[in-house]
Amino acid sequence: MKRLVSALLGLIVCATPAAALETCRFIQDKAEREACYHRQEQELAARRKPEPAPVAGPSAEAKTVQSLQQMRRDDAEVYRSIGGICNGC
């Protein structure tokens, strides 16, 4: 019985924000409905986490270039090791 009550309470708590978001579409007056949507948008924006500030460091392009250079060095090393194994392949 306690589990049922706690499950129902959890369902009610989870469903309440979703129900609050659905109420705007039932408002008949267009201006009031738009104002409701605007308030909801502001509430959602306030809940979102702010994006972290960019860290000072190498740019994405510099990282890509470094990655490609490392891959080329690795490829060259692999080709040298294969060259000793496959004579005449």
PDB file of N, CA, C and O in Angstrom, chain B, residues numbered from 101:
ATOM      1  N   MET B 101       0.821  -1.192   0.000  1.00  0.00           N
ATOM      2  CA  MET B 101       0.000   0.000   0.000  1.00  0.00           C
ATOM      3  C   MET B 101       0.866   1.257   0.000  1.00  0.00           C
ATOM      4  O   MET B 101       0.561   2.229  -0.691  1.00  0.00           O
ATOM      5  N   LYS B 102       1.959   1.233   0.786  1.00  0.00           N
ATOM      6  CA  LYS B 102       2.846   2.388   0.839  1.00  0.00           C
ATOM      7  C   LYS B 102       3.517   2.624  -0.510  1.00  0.00           C
ATOM      8  O   LYS B 102       3.721   3.764  -0.927  1.00  0.00           O
ATOM      9  N   ARG B 103       3.851   1.540  -1.176  1.00  0.00           N
ATOM     10  CA  ARG B 103       4.480   1.673  -2.491  1.00  0.00           C
ATOM     11  C   ARG B 103       3.521   2.296  -3.496  1.00  0.00           C
ATOM     12  O   ARG B 103       3.920   3.122  -4.317  1.00  0.00           O
ATOM     13  N   LEU B 104       2.280   1.906  -3.427  1.00  0.00           N
ATOM     14  CA  LEU B 104       1.283   2.457  -4.338  1.00  0.00           C
ATOM     15  C   LEU B 104       1.117   3.954  -4.114  1.00  0.00           C
ATOM     16  O   LEU B 104       1.048   4.730  -5.067  1.00  0.00           O
ATOM     17  N   VAL B 105       1.051   4.349  -2.850  1.00  0.00           N
ATOM     18  CA  VAL B 105       0.890   5.763  -2.528  1.00  0.00           C
ATOM     19  C   VAL B 105       2.114   6.559  -2.991  1.00  0.00           C
ATOM     20  O   VAL B 105       1.972   7.639  -3.564  1.00  0.00           O
ATOM     21  N   SER B 106       3.314   6.026  -2.741  1.00  0.00           N
ATOM     22  CA  SER B 106       4.521   6.741  -3.158  1.00  0.00           C
ATOM     23  C   SER B 106       4.627   6.806  -4.682  1.00  0.00           C
ATOM     24  O   SER B 106       5.083   7.810  -5.229  1.00  0.00           O
ATOM     25  N   ALA B 107       4.210   5.742  -5.368  1.00  0.00           N
ATOM     26  CA  ALA B 107       4.236   5.754  -6.829  1.00  0.00           C
ATOM     27  C   ALA B 107       3.261   6.792  -7.383  1.00  0.00           C
ATOM     28  O   ALA B 107       3.589   7.520  -8.319  1.00  0.00           O
ATOM     29  N   LEU B 108       2.075   6.855  -6.806  1.00  0.00           N
ATOM     30  CA  LEU B 108       1.091   7.840  -7.261  1.00  0.00           C
ATOM     31  C   LEU B 108       1.563   9.261  -6.976  1.00  0.00           C
ATOM     32  O   LEU B 108       1.383  10.155  -7.802  1.00  0.00           O
ATOM     33  N   LEU B 109       2.164   9.470  -5.815  1.00  0.00           N
ATOM     34  CA  LEU B 109       2.692  10.785  -5.475  1.00  0.00           C
ATOM     35  C   LEU B 109       3.797  11.194  -6.450  1.00  0.00           C
ATOM     36  O   LEU B 109       3.844  12.342  -6.892  1.00  0.00           O
ATOM     37  N   GLY B 110       4.676  10.262  -6.780  1.00  0.00           N
ATOM     38  CA  GLY B 110       5.738  10.533  -7.749  1.00  0.00           C
ATOM     39  C   GLY B 110       5.180  10.863  -9.119  1.00  0.00           C
ATOM     40  O   GLY B 110       5.681  11.756  -9.802  1.00  0.00           O
ATOM     41  N   LEU B 111       4.152  10.149  -9.519  1.00  0.00           N
ATOM     42  CA  LEU B 111       3.514  10.406 -10.814  1.00  0.00           C
ATOM     43  C   LEU B 111       2.881  11.785 -10.857  1.00  0.00           C
ATOM     44  O   LEU B 111       2.974  12.486 -11.864  1.00  0.00           O
ATOM     45  N   ILE B 112       2.241  12.171  -9.772  1.00  0.00           N
ATOM     46  CA  ILE B 112       1.599  13.485  -9.711  1.00  0.00           C
ATOM     47  C   ILE B 112       2.651  14.590  -9.785  1.00  0.00           C
ATOM     48  O   ILE B 112       2.466  15.589 -10.481  1.00  0.00           O
ATOM     49  N   VAL B 113       3.744  14.404  -9.070  1.00  0.00           N
ATOM     50  CA  VAL B 113       4.805  15.426  -9.059  1.00  0.00           C
ATOM     51  C   VAL B 113       5.429  15.552 -10.443  1.00  0.00           C
ATOM     52  O   VAL B 113       5.714  16.661 -10.894  1.00  0.00           O
ATOM     53  N   CYS B 114       5.641  14.438 -11.115  1.00  0.00           N
ATOM     54  CA  CYS B 114       6.248  14.471 -12.450  1.00  0.00           C
ATOM     55  C   CYS B 114       5.291  15.018 -13.499  1.00  0.00           C
ATOM     56  O   CYS B 114       5.729  15.676 -14.443  1.00  0.00           O
ATOM     57  N   ALA B 115       4.011  14.767 -13.357  1.00  0.00           N
ATOM     58  CA  ALA B 115       3.038  15.164 -14.366  1.00  0.00           C
ATOM     59  C   ALA B 115       2.641  16.632 -14.245  1.00  0.00           C
ATOM     60  O   ALA B 115       2.153  17.210 -15.216  1.00  0.00           O
ATOM     61  N   THR B 116       2.836  17.242 -13.096  1.00  0.00           N
ATOM     62  CA  THR B 116       2.405  18.618 -12.891  1.00  0.00           C
ATOM     63  C   THR B 116       3.094  19.607 -13.831  1.00  0.00           C
ATOM     64  O   THR B 116       2.399  20.427 -14.430  1.00  0.00           O
ATOM     65  N   PRO B 117       4.441  19.580 -14.000  1.00  0.00           N
ATOM     66  CA  PRO B 117       5.057  20.517 -14.945  1.00  0.00           C
ATOM     67  C   PRO B 117       4.576  20.310 -16.375  1.00  0.00           C
ATOM     68  O   PRO B 117       4.399  21.279 -17.114  1.00  0.00           O
ATOM     69  N   ALA B 118       4.363  19.054 -16.776  1.00  0.00           N
ATOM     70  CA  ALA B 118       3.888  18.798 -18.127  1.00  0.00           C
ATOM     71  C   ALA B 118       2.487  19.355 -18.315  1.00  0.00           C
ATOM     72  O   ALA B 118       2.169  19.882 -19.381  1.00  0.00           O
ATOM     73  N   ALA B 119       1.648  19.245 -17.297  1.00  0.00           N
ATOM     74  CA  ALA B 119       0.291  19.774 -17.392  1.00  0.00           C
ATOM     75  C   ALA B 119       0.322  21.295 -17.458  1.00  0.00           C
ATOM     76  O   ALA B 119      -0.495  21.900 -18.153  1.00  0.00           O
ATOM     77  N   ALA B 120       1.243  21.914 -16.752  1.00  0.00           N
ATOM     78  CA  ALA B 120       1.354  23.369 -16.785  1.00  0.00           C
ATOM     79  C   ALA B 120       1.748  23.848 -18.184  1.00  0.00           C
ATOM     80  O   ALA B 120       1.310  24.913 -18.619  1.00  0.00           O
ATOM     81  N   LEU B 121       2.562  23.079 -18.878  1.00  0.00           N
ATOM     82  CA  LEU B 121       2.965  23.465 -20.226  1.00  0.00           C
ATOM     83  C   LEU B 121       1.821  23.318 -21.219  1.00  0.00           C
ATOM     84  O   LEU B 121       1.784  24.027 -22.225  1.00  0.00           O
ATOM     85  N   GLU B 122       0.898  22.419 -20.956  1.00  0.00           N
ATOM     86  CA  GLU B 122      -0.198  22.160 -21.878  1.00  0.00           C
ATOM     87  C   GLU B 122      -1.336  23.168 -21.747  1.00  0.00           C
ATOM     88  O   GLU B 122      -2.188  23.221 -22.634  1.00  0.00           O
ATOM     89  N   THR B 123      -1.390  23.959 -20.699  1.00  0.00           N
ATOM     90  CA  THR B 123      -2.538  24.830 -20.486  1.00  0.00           C
ATOM     91  C   THR B 123      -2.607  25.979 -21.476  1.00  0.00           C
ATOM     92  O   THR B 123      -3.705  26.470 -21.739  1.00  0.00           O
ATOM     93  N   CYS B 124      -1.520  26.426 -22.027  1.00  0.00           N
ATOM     94  CA  CYS B 124      -1.527  27.584 -22.927  1.00  0.00           C
ATOM     95  C   CYS B 124      -2.349  27.334 -24.190  1.00  0.00           C
ATOM     96  O   CYS B 124      -3.012  28.241 -24.692  1.00  0.00           O
ATOM     97  N   ARG B 125      -2.305  26.141 -24.685  1.00  0.00           N
ATOM     98  CA  ARG B 125      -2.993  25.908 -25.960  1.00  0.00           C
ATOM     99  C   ARG B 125      -4.508  25.953 -25.837  1.00  0.00           C
ATOM    100  O   ARG B 125      -5.198  26.041 -26.853  1.00  0.00           O
ATOM    101  N   PHE B 126      -5.047  25.895 -24.616  1.00  0.00           N
ATOM    102  CA  PHE B 126      -6.484  25.933 -24.420  1.00  0.00           C
ATOM    103  C   PHE B 126      -7.020  27.346 -24.196  1.00  0.00           C
ATOM    104  O   PHE B 126      -8.230  27.530 -24.062  1.00  0.00           O
ATOM    105  N   ILE B 127      -6.149  28.333 -24.153  1.00  0.00           N
ATOM    106  CA  ILE B 127      -6.587  29.718 -23.969  1.00  0.00           C
ATOM    107  C   ILE B 127      -7.142  30.215 -25.299  1.00  0.00           C
ATOM    108  O   ILE B 127      -6.467  30.117 -26.323  1.00  0.00           O
ATOM    109  N   GLN B 128      -8.354  30.743 -25.296  1.00  0.00           N
ATOM    110  CA  GLN B 128      -9.022  31.146 -26.524  1.00  0.00           C
ATOM    111  C   GLN B 128      -8.484  32.457 -27.085  1.00  0.00           C
ATOM    112  O   GLN B 128      -8.284  32.566 -28.294  1.00  0.00           O
ATOM    113  N   ASP B 129      -8.246  33.451 -26.239  1.00  0.00           N
ATOM    114  CA  ASP B 129      -7.784  34.752 -26.693  1.00  0.00           C
ATOM    115  C   ASP B 129      -6.334  34.634 -27.171  1.00  0.00           C
ATOM    116  O   ASP B 129      -5.466  34.145 -26.447  1.00  0.00           O
ATOM    117  N   LYS B 130      -6.090  35.089 -28.396  1.00  0.00           N
ATOM    118  CA  LYS B 130      -4.772  34.930 -28.998  1.00  0.00           C
ATOM    119  C   LYS B 130      -3.704  35.684 -28.213  1.00  0.00           C
ATOM    120  O   LYS B 130      -2.620  35.147 -27.988  1.00  0.00           O
ATOM    121  N   ALA B 131      -3.983  36.905 -27.796  1.00  0.00           N
ATOM    122  CA  ALA B 131      -2.990  37.704 -27.072  1.00  0.00           C
ATOM    123  C   ALA B 131      -2.623  37.043 -25.741  1.00  0.00           C
ATOM    124  O   ALA B 131      -1.450  37.003 -25.370  1.00  0.00           O
ATOM    125  N   GLU B 132      -3.619  36.527 -25.028  1.00  0.00           N
ATOM    126  CA  GLU B 132      -3.347  35.852 -23.756  1.00  0.00           C
ATOM    127  C   GLU B 132      -2.566  34.562 -23.981  1.00  0.00           C
ATOM    128  O   GLU B 132      -1.664  34.233 -23.211  1.00  0.00           O
ATOM    129  N   ARG B 133      -2.920  33.828 -25.047  1.00  0.00           N
ATOM    130  CA  ARG B 133      -2.222  32.583 -25.359  1.00  0.00           C
ATOM    131  C   ARG B 133      -0.756  32.851 -25.688  1.00  0.00           C
ATOM    132  O   ARG B 133       0.132  32.131 -25.234  1.00  0.00           O
ATOM    133  N   GLU B 134      -0.510  33.902 -26.490  1.00  0.00           N
ATOM    134  CA  GLU B 134       0.867  34.258 -26.838  1.00  0.00           C
ATOM    135  C   GLU B 134       1.644  34.698 -25.597  1.00  0.00           C
ATOM    136  O   GLU B 134       2.824  34.374 -25.455  1.00  0.00           O
ATOM    137  N   ALA B 135       0.987  35.434 -24.701  1.00  0.00           N
ATOM    138  CA  ALA B 135       1.636  35.854 -23.463  1.00  0.00           C
ATOM    139  C   ALA B 135       1.981  34.636 -22.601  1.00  0.00           C
ATOM    140  O   ALA B 135       3.037  34.595 -21.969  1.00  0.00           O
ATOM    141  N   CYS B 136       1.098  33.661 -22.580  1.00  0.00           N
ATOM    142  CA  CYS B 136       1.339  32.433 -21.827  1.00  0.00           C
ATOM    143  C   CYS B 136       2.545  31.689 -22.393  1.00  0.00           C
ATOM    144  O   CYS B 136       3.412  31.243 -21.642  1.00  0.00           O
ATOM    145  N   TYR B 137       2.599  31.558 -23.712  1.00  0.00           N
ATOM    146  CA  TYR B 137       3.745  30.903 -24.347  1.00  0.00           C
ATOM    147  C   TYR B 137       5.042  31.660 -24.040  1.00  0.00           C
ATOM    148  O   TYR B 137       6.085  31.050 -23.801  1.00  0.00           O
ATOM    149  N   HIS B 138       4.964  32.977 -24.050  1.00  0.00           N
ATOM    150  CA  HIS B 138       6.145  33.799 -23.764  1.00  0.00           C
ATOM    151  C   HIS B 138       6.621  33.564 -22.327  1.00  0.00           C
ATOM    152  O   HIS B 138       7.823  33.440 -22.091  1.00  0.00           O
ATOM    153  N   ARG B 139       5.701  33.501 -21.374  1.00  0.00           N
ATOM    154  CA  ARG B 139       6.076  33.231 -19.977  1.00  0.00           C
ATOM    155  C   ARG B 139       6.710  31.852 -19.840  1.00  0.00           C
ATOM    156  O   ARG B 139       7.702  31.686 -19.130  1.00  0.00           O
ATOM    157  N   GLN B 140       6.137  30.870 -20.519  1.00  0.00           N
ATOM    158  CA  GLN B 140       6.701  29.524 -20.459  1.00  0.00           C
ATOM    159  C   GLN B 140       8.111  29.498 -21.034  1.00  0.00           C
ATOM    160  O   GLN B 140       9.002  28.846 -20.489  1.00  0.00           O
ATOM    161  N   GLU B 141       8.303  30.204 -22.127  1.00  0.00           N
ATOM    162  CA  GLU B 141       9.626  30.256 -22.743  1.00  0.00           C
ATOM    163  C   GLU B 141      10.646  30.867 -21.785  1.00  0.00           C
ATOM    164  O   GLU B 141      11.775  30.389 -21.681  1.00  0.00           O
ATOM    165  N   GLN B 142      10.238  31.926 -21.088  1.00  0.00           N
ATOM    166  CA  GLN B 142      11.134  32.554 -20.121  1.00  0.00           C
ATOM    167  C   GLN B 142      11.438  31.619 -18.958  1.00  0.00           C
ATOM    168  O   GLN B 142      12.577  31.566 -18.493  1.00  0.00           O
ATOM    169  N   GLU B 143      10.430  30.873 -18.477  1.00  0.00           N
ATOM    170  CA  GLU B 143      10.641  29.928 -17.386  1.00  0.00           C
ATOM    171  C   GLU B 143      11.610  28.819 -17.804  1.00  0.00           C
ATOM    172  O   GLU B 143      12.494  28.438 -17.037  1.00  0.00           O
ATOM    173  N   LEU B 144      11.439  28.311 -19.015  1.00  0.00           N
ATOM    174  CA  LEU B 144      12.328  27.257 -19.495  1.00  0.00           C
ATOM    175  C   LEU B 144      13.753  27.776 -19.662  1.00  0.00           C
ATOM    176  O   LEU B 144      14.709  27.073 -19.333  1.00  0.00           O
ATOM    177  N   ALA B 145      13.902  28.992 -20.166  1.00  0.00           N
ATOM    178  CA  ALA B 145      15.230  29.573 -20.337  1.00  0.00           C
ATOM    179  C   ALA B 145      15.910  29.774 -18.988  1.00  0.00           C
ATOM    180  O   ALA B 145      17.125  29.616 -18.869  1.00  0.00           O
ATOM    181  N   ALA B 146      15.125  30.121 -17.974  1.00  0.00           N
ATOM    182  CA  ALA B 146      15.696  30.321 -16.640  1.00  0.00           C
ATOM    183  C   ALA B 146      16.160  28.999 -16.038  1.00  0.00           C
ATOM    184  O   ALA B 146      17.120  28.971 -15.268  1.00  0.00           O
ATOM    185  N   ARG B 147      15.486  27.909 -16.382  1.00  0.00           N
ATOM    186  CA  ARG B 147      15.864  26.597 -15.847  1.00  0.00           C
ATOM    187  C   ARG B 147      17.099  26.022 -16.513  1.00  0.00           C
ATOM    188  O   ARG B 147      17.830  25.241 -15.904  1.00  0.00           O
ATOM    189  N   ARG B 148      17.334  26.403 -17.757  1.00  0.00           N
ATOM    190  CA  ARG B 148      18.473  25.839 -18.484  1.00  0.00           C
ATOM    191  C   ARG B 148      19.776  26.304 -17.856  1.00  0.00           C
ATOM    192  O   ARG B 148      19.876  27.412 -17.329  1.00  0.00           O
ATOM    193  N   LYS B 149      20.756  25.440 -17.924  1.00  0.00           N
ATOM    194  CA  LYS B 149      22.073  25.796 -17.404  1.00  0.00           C
ATOM    195  C   LYS B 149      22.763  26.722 -18.406  1.00  0.00           C
ATOM    196  O   LYS B 149      22.643  26.530 -19.615  1.00  0.00           O
ATOM    197  N   PRO B 150      23.475  27.709 -17.912  1.00  0.00           N
ATOM    198  CA  PRO B 150      24.221  28.551 -18.847  1.00  0.00           C
ATOM    199  C   PRO B 150      25.363  27.747 -19.461  1.00  0.00           C
ATOM    200  O   PRO B 150      25.939  26.869 -18.819  1.00  0.00           O
ATOM    201  N   GLU B 151      25.672  28.058 -20.691  1.00  0.00           N
ATOM    202  CA  GLU B 151      26.744  27.353 -21.372  1.00  0.00           C
ATOM    203  C   GLU B 151      28.084  27.773 -20.770  1.00  0.00           C
ATOM    204  O   GLU B 151      28.283  28.943 -20.442  1.00  0.00           O
ATOM    205  N   PRO B 152      29.000  26.816 -20.626  1.00  0.00           N
ATOM    206  CA  PRO B 152      30.293  27.165 -20.053  1.00  0.00           C
ATOM    207  C   PRO B 152      31.070  28.102 -20.976  1.00  0.00           C
ATOM    208  O   PRO B 152      30.960  28.035 -22.201  1.00  0.00           O
ATOM    209  N   ALA B 153      31.846  28.964 -20.361  1.00  0.00           N
ATOM    210  CA  ALA B 153      32.649  29.907 -21.133  1.00  0.00           C
ATOM    211  C   ALA B 153      33.749  29.141 -21.854  1.00  0.00           C
ATOM    212  O   ALA B 153      34.282  28.171 -21.316  1.00  0.00           O
ATOM    213  N   PRO B 154      34.092  29.563 -23.059  1.00  0.00           N
ATOM    214  CA  PRO B 154      35.151  28.867 -23.793  1.00  0.00           C
ATOM    215  C   PRO B 154      36.482  28.980 -23.052  1.00  0.00           C
ATOM    216  O   PRO B 154      36.834  30.038 -22.530  1.00  0.00           O
ATOM    217  N   VAL B 155      37.196  27.889 -23.021  1.00  0.00           N
ATOM    218  CA  VAL B 155      38.485  27.833 -22.347  1.00  0.00           C
ATOM    219  C   VAL B 155      39.559  28.326 -23.306  1.00  0.00           C
ATOM    220  O   VAL B 155      39.591  27.945 -24.477  1.00  0.00           O
ATOM    221  N   ALA B 156      40.430  29.172 -22.792  1.00  0.00           N
ATOM    222  CA  ALA B 156      41.528  29.673 -23.627  1.00  0.00           C
ATOM    223  C   ALA B 156      42.485  28.533 -23.892  1.00  0.00           C
ATOM    224  O   ALA B 156      43.055  27.968 -22.959  1.00  0.00           O
ATOM    225  N   GLY B 157      42.665  28.195 -25.130  1.00  0.00           N
ATOM    226  CA  GLY B 157      43.541  27.097 -25.507  1.00  0.00           C
ATOM    227  C   GLY B 157      43.566  26.996 -27.015  1.00  0.00           C
ATOM    228  O   GLY B 157      43.120  27.906 -27.714  1.00  0.00           O
ATOM    229  N   PRO B 158      44.083  25.900 -27.512  1.00  0.00           N
ATOM    230  CA  PRO B 158      44.141  25.758 -28.969  1.00  0.00           C
ATOM    231  C   PRO B 158      42.743  25.713 -29.577  1.00  0.00           C
ATOM    232  O   PRO B 158      41.815  25.140 -29.007  1.00  0.00           O
ATOM    233  N   SER B 159      42.620  26.316 -30.716  1.00  0.00           N
ATOM    234  CA  SER B 159      41.327  26.340 -31.397  1.00  0.00           C
ATOM    235  C   SER B 159      41.017  24.965 -31.962  1.00  0.00           C
ATOM    236  O   SER B 159      41.875  24.082 -31.988  1.00  0.00           O
ATOM    237  N   ALA B 160      39.799  24.795 -32.407  1.00  0.00           N
ATOM    238  CA  ALA B 160      39.372  23.515 -32.979  1.00  0.00           C
ATOM    239  C   ALA B 160      40.188  23.189 -34.220  1.00  0.00           C
ATOM    240  O   ALA B 160      40.529  22.032 -34.464  1.00  0.00           O
ATOM    241  N   GLU B 161      40.498  24.223 -35.006  1.00  0.00           N
ATOM    242  CA  GLU B 161      41.286  23.998 -36.224  1.00  0.00           C
ATOM    243  C   GLU B 161      42.694  23.538 -35.868  1.00  0.00           C
ATOM    244  O   GLU B 161      43.236  22.645 -36.519  1.00  0.00           O
ATOM    245  N   ALA B 162      43.287  24.135 -34.849  1.00  0.00           N
ATOM    246  CA  ALA B 162      44.630  23.741 -34.426  1.00  0.00           C
ATOM    247  C   ALA B 162      44.628  22.312 -33.904  1.00  0.00           C
ATOM    248  O   ALA B 162      45.566  21.555 -34.157  1.00  0.00           O
ATOM    249  N   LYS B 163      43.579  21.939 -33.174  1.00  0.00           N
ATOM    250  CA  LYS B 163      43.476  20.573 -32.676  1.00  0.00           C
ATOM    251  C   LYS B 163      43.364  19.585 -33.824  1.00  0.00           C
ATOM    252  O   LYS B 163      43.957  18.507 -33.781  1.00  0.00           O
ATOM    253  N   THR B 164      42.601  19.949 -34.854  1.00  0.00           N
ATOM    254  CA  THR B 164      42.435  19.075 -36.016  1.00  0.00           C
ATOM    255  C   THR B 164      43.762  18.885 -36.729  1.00  0.00           C
ATOM    256  O   THR B 164      44.116  17.770 -37.110  1.00  0.00           O
ATOM    257  N   VAL B 165      44.492  19.972 -36.908  1.00  0.00           N
ATOM    258  CA  VAL B 165      45.793  19.891 -37.579  1.00  0.00           C
ATOM    259  C   VAL B 165      46.746  19.016 -36.778  1.00  0.00           C
ATOM    260  O   VAL B 165      47.454  18.187 -37.351  1.00  0.00           O
ATOM    261  N   GLN B 166      46.774  19.191 -35.459  1.00  0.00           N
ATOM    262  CA  GLN B 166      47.640  18.364 -34.613  1.00  0.00           C
ATOM    263  C   GLN B 166      47.251  16.900 -34.718  1.00  0.00           C
ATOM    264  O   GLN B 166      48.116  16.027 -34.783  1.00  0.00           O
ATOM    265  N   SER B 167      45.962  16.631 -34.734  1.00  0.00           N
ATOM    266  CA  SER B 167      45.476  15.265 -34.843  1.00  0.00           C
ATOM    267  C   SER B 167      45.903  14.636 -36.169  1.00  0.00           C
ATOM    268  O   SER B 167      46.353  13.491 -36.201  1.00  0.00           O
ATOM    269  N   LEU B 168      45.763  15.383 -37.251  1.00  0.00           N
ATOM    270  CA  LEU B 168      46.162  14.870 -38.564  1.00  0.00           C
ATOM    271  C   LEU B 168      47.663  14.627 -38.632  1.00  0.00           C
ATOM    272  O   LEU B 168      48.100  13.631 -39.207  1.00  0.00           O
ATOM    273  N   GLN B 169      48.452  15.517 -38.056  1.00  0.00           N
ATOM    274  CA  GLN B 169      49.907  15.332 -38.051  1.00  0.00           C
ATOM    275  C   GLN B 169      50.283  14.085 -37.270  1.00  0.00           C
ATOM    276  O   GLN B 169      51.156  13.329 -37.698  1.00  0.00           O
ATOM    277  N   GLN B 170      49.643  13.860 -36.137  1.00  0.00           N
ATOM    278  CA  GLN B 170      49.921  12.666 -35.335  1.00  0.00           C
ATOM    279  C   GLN B 170      49.547  11.405 -36.102  1.00  0.00           C
ATOM    280  O   GLN B 170      50.277  10.415 -36.058  1.00  0.00           O
ATOM    281  N   MET B 171      48.418  11.430 -36.804  1.00  0.00           N
ATOM    282  CA  MET B 171      48.013  10.263 -37.594  1.00  0.00           C
ATOM    283  C   MET B 171      49.012   9.987 -38.701  1.00  0.00           C
ATOM    284  O   MET B 171      49.331   8.830 -38.974  1.00  0.00           O
ATOM    285  N   ARG B 172      49.509  11.036 -39.343  1.00  0.00           N
ATOM    286  CA  ARG B 172      50.505  10.843 -40.409  1.00  0.00           C
ATOM    287  C   ARG B 172      51.788  10.238 -39.847  1.00  0.00           C
ATOM    288  O   ARG B 172      52.380   9.365 -40.481  1.00  0.00           O
ATOM    289  N   ARG B 173      52.231  10.684 -38.666  1.00  0.00           N
ATOM    290  CA  ARG B 173      53.426  10.105 -38.047  1.00  0.00           C
ATOM    291  C   ARG B 173      53.195   8.636 -37.720  1.00  0.00           C
ATOM    292  O   ARG B 173      54.070   7.797 -37.936  1.00  0.00           O
ATOM    293  N   ASP B 174      52.006   8.330 -37.197  1.00  0.00           N
ATOM    294  CA  ASP B 174      51.684   6.938 -36.880  1.00  0.00           C
ATOM    295  C   ASP B 174      51.648   6.081 -38.139  1.00  0.00           C
ATOM    296  O   ASP B 174      52.146   4.955 -38.143  1.00  0.00           O
ATOM    297  N   ASP B 175      51.060   6.613 -39.209  1.00  0.00           N
ATOM    298  CA  ASP B 175      51.002   5.882 -40.478  1.00  0.00           C
ATOM    299  C   ASP B 175      52.402   5.611 -41.014  1.00  0.00           C
ATOM    300  O   ASP B 175      52.693   4.503 -41.465  1.00  0.00           O
ATOM    301  N   ALA B 176      53.259   6.609 -40.967  1.00  0.00           N
ATOM    302  CA  ALA B 176      54.628   6.446 -41.461  1.00  0.00           C
ATOM    303  C   ALA B 176      55.352   5.360 -40.671  1.00  0.00           C
ATOM    304  O   ALA B 176      56.094   4.567 -41.251  1.00  0.00           O
ATOM    305  N   GLU B 177      55.148   5.316 -39.372  1.00  0.00           N
ATOM    306  CA  GLU B 177      55.783   4.302 -38.534  1.00  0.00           C
ATOM    307  C   GLU B 177      55.276   2.914 -38.889  1.00  0.00           C
ATOM    308  O   GLU B 177      56.054   1.962 -38.955  1.00  0.00           O
ATOM    309  N   VAL B 178      53.975   2.796 -39.117  1.00  0.00           N
ATOM    310  CA  VAL B 178      53.396   1.499 -39.490  1.00  0.00           C
ATOM    311  C   VAL B 178      53.920   1.058 -40.845  1.00  0.00           C
ATOM    312  O   VAL B 178      54.259  -0.113 -41.020  1.00  0.00           O
ATOM    313  N   TYR B 179      53.995   1.964 -41.803  1.00  0.00           N
ATOM    314  CA  TYR B 179      54.487   1.610 -43.139  1.00  0.00           C
ATOM    315  C   TYR B 179      55.947   1.159 -43.078  1.00  0.00           C
ATOM    316  O   TYR B 179      56.339   0.230 -43.784  1.00  0.00           O
ATOM    317  N   ARG B 180      56.754   1.814 -42.235  1.00  0.00           N
ATOM    318  CA  ARG B 180      58.168   1.382 -42.087  1.00  0.00           C
ATOM    319  C   ARG B 180      58.230  -0.013 -41.511  1.00  0.00           C
ATOM    320  O   ARG B 180      59.043  -0.821 -41.961  1.00  0.00           O
ATOM    321  N   SER B 181      57.403  -0.325 -40.533  1.00  0.00           N
ATOM    322  CA  SER B 181      57.442  -1.655 -39.927  1.00  0.00           C
ATOM    323  C   SER B 181      56.926  -2.725 -40.892  1.00  0.00           C
ATOM    324  O   SER B 181      57.419  -3.852 -40.886  1.00  0.00           O
ATOM    325  N   ILE B 182      55.946  -2.381 -41.711  1.00  0.00           N
ATOM    326  CA  ILE B 182      55.422  -3.328 -42.689  1.00  0.00           C
ATOM    327  C   ILE B 182      56.442  -3.563 -43.789  1.00  0.00           C
ATOM    328  O   ILE B 182      56.558  -4.679 -44.294  1.00  0.00           O
ATOM    329  N   GLY B 183      57.183  -2.528 -44.167  1.00  0.00           N
ATOM    330  CA  GLY B 183      58.174  -2.659 -45.223  1.00  0.00           C
ATOM    331  C   GLY B 183      59.214  -3.715 -44.903  1.00  0.00           C
ATOM    332  O   GLY B 183      59.695  -4.391 -45.813  1.00  0.00           O
ATOM    333  N   GLY B 184      59.574  -3.879 -43.642  1.00  0.00           N
ATOM    334  CA  GLY B 184      60.546  -4.895 -43.246  1.00  0.00           C
ATOM    335  C   GLY B 184      59.945  -6.293 -43.267  1.00  0.00           C
ATOM    336  O   GLY B 184      60.684  -7.269 -43.396  1.00  0.00           O
ATOM    337  N   ILE B 185      58.645  -6.419 -43.144  1.00  0.00           N
ATOM    338  CA  ILE B 185      57.994  -7.735 -43.094  1.00  0.00           C
ATOM    339  C   ILE B 185      57.713  -8.252 -44.496  1.00  0.00           C
ATOM    340  O   ILE B 185      57.970  -9.421 -44.783  1.00  0.00           O
ATOM    341  N   CYS B 186      57.202  -7.422 -45.353  1.00  0.00           N
ATOM    342  CA  CYS B 186      56.757  -7.828 -46.676  1.00  0.00           C
ATOM    343  C   CYS B 186      57.788  -7.445 -47.728  1.00  0.00           C
ATOM    344  O   CYS B 186      57.673  -6.378 -48.330  1.00  0.00           O
ATOM    345  N   ASN B 187      58.742  -8.242 -47.955  1.00  0.00           N
ATOM    346  CA  ASN B 187      59.693  -7.989 -49.050  1.00  0.00           C
ATOM    347  C   ASN B 187      59.150  -8.641 -50.299  1.00  0.00           C
ATOM    348  O   ASN B 187      59.076  -9.867 -50.389  1.00  0.00           O
ATOM    349  N   GLY B 188      58.772  -7.828 -51.256  1.00  0.00           N
ATOM    350  CA  GLY B 188      58.277  -8.343 -52.521  1.00  0.00           C
ATOM    351  C   GLY B 188      56.790  -8.589 -52.538  1.00  0.00           C
ATOM    352  O   GLY B 188      56.295  -9.224 -53.469  1.00  0.00           O
ATOM    353  N   CYS B 189      56.071  -8.127 -51.575  1.00  0.00           N
ATOM    354  CA  CYS B 189      54.619  -8.308 -51.576  1.00  0.00           C
ATOM    355  C   CYS B 189      53.974  -7.331 -52.510  1.00  0.00           C
ATOM    356  O   CYS B 189      52.751  -7.326 -52.650  1.00  0.00           O
TER     357      CYS B 189
END
